[in-house]
C-alpha cells in the first residue's frame, strides 16, 4: 500500500475521482508496494484499483490504452525508500572518501529496482527468494556486481556472510531467461589471475543469458587507513589481466559469436597498450562501465575533423584532463592543431590531490585541484572540462565548488563537453 501524493489533471485517475492523500492498495487484485509493482500491473488496458480513503476501501475501474499512465503521483520515484547496501566490500570507493563531503555521496545503494530502471549494478545480497521470483515473473533484465563466483572469496571480498550463497540467484535468473549484464571489480592478489579465470568460465556457462561482462580495476584513494590492504594494478599485472580476458574472449567468440567480456579502458592505459579498434567493442554493451569510451572518442573526433571547417581568426583554448587519458587527449589536440594552424590547444594533466595520486581518471577531478594547478596560467579563451567532473545535470564538482567558482579563480570561461568526439571538437573550435 502506498500513499498518493497528487493526481495528474485530465488523467484517468482524475476522471475516476481519485484524490491526493488516498492510498493505492492493489491493482487487479495484486498488492502494490513499490514502483515495479505499479508499472507492471498498471500496464494492462483494463485495471481495477483498490483505494483506501479514511480507512475505507473501495474499487475504481479504469479502461485505457496499454501502457498509458493512470495519472497517480507519489512521494518518491520508487514509491518508498532506496535500499542501502549491506556489504562492506574491501574495495568500496565510498569507504575511501574524505570526510566532510555532502551527505548524499556517502549513501551506498544496492537496489534491484534501480538496476532495472536506471542501470545501476546490484550485488543481490539485499534480495530474498520472493524478490527473485518477482524479477522472473516481471521479466526484468538487471545488472549484477559479481566480483567472483567463488563463494568463499565473495564472502571475504564483500564482508557479508550471505554473499556466497546469494550467488545461487544469478544461476536462477539466468536459467529463467533473465538477461544479465555483469561487472567484476578486479583486485590484485584477490580475484585476479586464476580466480578471474574461474569467474569467467562459470559465467560463460550461463550464456546466452549473460549478455556482457566488464572487468574494471580497483580504484584506491589516499583515505584507506584501517581498511583492507589492497594494491593498485601495475603495468605487468594489468597486462596479465588483459591476456586472461583475451583467452576467454576467443572462447566465447568461437562458441557464441560474441566476446561477452571486456576489460575497461583503464586496463589498457595502465598496461601501456594500444586501445583496441572499434570492432573489438562490438555494440559497446559496457560503455557506461568505461569500456570503449576512449576508442569511441578517438574515432568520433577523427571523423569530426574530416568534415570540420575553420571559421574566424586565431583561437587559444585549454583542456584539463586526468593522468590516465592525458596522452590520448593530447594527441587529439595536436591533430586538431595540424588541421587548423590558427588553433592553439594546450592540454593540462591534473594531479588528483583531493583523492590521492593513485586516482588518475578525469571524472574524479575536483574544482580545488583545477584551481591549485592552473592558477596563473594563460588558459586562452576557454578551459574545456569533461561533464563527468560534475554532478549530473549540475554545475557542481565533487568538492562542492561550482563551475562559476573555478571560472572566477582562474579568470577563464569554462566550457564542458561529454565523452563525444564531435562535441569535443566543437568545444575546441568554439562552435556553439
Secondary structure, DSSP 4 states (H G I P E B T S, - for coil): -EEEEEE-TTSHHHHTT--TT-EEEEETTEE--SHHHHHHHTTSSEEEEEEEETTEEEEEEEE--TT----EEESSTTSSPPPBP----TT-SGGGPPTTS-GGGG--B--HHHHHHH--EE-STT--HHHHHHHHHHT--EEEE-S-S-HHHHHHHHT-TTTTTTHHHHHHHHHTT--EEEEEEE-TTTTSHHHHHHHHHHHHTTTTSEEEEEEEE----S--TTS----PPPHHHHHHHHHHHHHHHHHHHHHHSS--EEE-HHHHHHTT-PPPPGGGGTT-TTGGGTSSHHHHHHHHHHHHHHH----SS-EEEEEEE-STTHHHHHHHHHHHHHH-TTEEEEEEEPP-TTT-TT---GGG--HHHHHHHHTTS---SEEEEEGGGB-TTSSBBTTS-BHHHHHHHHTSEEEEE-S-HHHHHHHHHT--
